[in-house]
Amino acid sequence: MYLAKSKTDNSTVAIKCSKGATSGEMLRKEYEILRSFDDPLIPKAIEFNKSDLYNTSYLVMEYFKGQTLEDFILEKGTLQNEQALA
């Protein structure tokens, strides 16, 4: 994951990169799923691009500052169903 500045409004965005056709397809699906949500707690997908030259796909999304889910789980342990749903 990388942080960058948007050319359109100078906001901070997150860029997720993926190499290979299979992982690129998964990233494209993630883009489509994120685009279907309209919730202030879910980052908005901004753009999906693919570079055939580098065999890499890129998902640009809204940046949320804070702890990642992975870090939270490492710190607190496995989430209970109620926690995961919240």
Buried (B, 14 or more C-beta within 10 A) or exposed (E): EEEEEBEEEEEEBBBBBBEEEEBBEEBBEBBEEBEEEEEEEBBBBBEBEBEEEEEBBBBBBBBEEEEEEEEEEEEEEEEEEEEEEE
